């Protein structure tokens, strides 16, 4: 179970609105990843993938090729891509396969997500009372965090400002127009203290990775990146989560703390060894909280770090160098793998205008989603 796992191919589509179906986007991302690896579809020995609302991943074989390989569907909210990746890693480590695909994709309609309480183990009244509105949860969570740790609305605006600035430099991003902190603060309150331009938008897109064993990697021409760890965790008692009908008193637990700690332990390194990271930013408050929850700073230090430019592309710890969810939008099934794609490109030195300077060597990714699930990875070159 200690076999190294390498990312030998990575592909994604542009994110945003698309005339193509979610499945068509997925096929494009898979073909891009295969071409990047220099591997034919017939060489893939197992596949794992999924979407939240765009169809079944295993049906992609109708377009990719009917080779008879095992293809497992994954559906785990915003952690769908990360969960597919963990499964792909374990397939290689267990000896099940030496070349494995992980793919995530989605295509969401305009407007906010529209979940049904019954699908989340909640009564219908939970929805009729307005508690299924995710923007309310994010507003309440960051409001509490700001009160406890001295974070200001200007810091939230600066996070989103950075996202749009990085998105301008990322060809596949949806939002590619810079927006100032002042414009973000004045864009209209959605759920206090979060304004319209602080949120990401549901959209369409796909991302795929080809993983392989060291023996296979040695036969390939392109540069591979080592996937040092991949971990998924669900919430523990005491967490404050979207779609949670109650919250206990006392100190809160955090599924993101648990998942990131597991990923660092498996990789044998700590947050101080990371050169760049991708953190879930459903809205700008999430990025602020996840900086601390994933171990990159103490609670409350974000105010100073963000003001000093530490999280910029050229800063001490670049965060969401491709613009994150705020600039890319969030096709749920694809977000986690989009993050890994970005880190892979950065470690290869292929990120173009948004390349982190100084030849980064180690990267980290983190996703968080309802109703309290997180997936994290550590990668190195």
Secondary structure by P-SEA (a helix, b strand, c coil): ccbbbbbccccccccccccccaaaaaaaaaaaaaaaaccccccccccccccccccccccccccccccccbbbbbbcccaaaaaaaaaaaaaaaaccccbbbbbbccccccccbbbbcccccccaaaaaaccccaaaaaaaaaaaaaaaccccaaaaaaaaaaaaaaaaacccccccccccaaaaaaccccccccccccbbbbbbbbbbbbbbcaaaaaaccbbbbbccbbbbbbbcccccccccccccccbbbbaaaaaaaaaaaaaccccccccccccccccaaaaaaaaaaaccccccaaaaaaaaccccccccccccccccccccccccccaaaaaaaaaaaaaacccccccccccccbbbbbbbbccbbbbbbbbcc
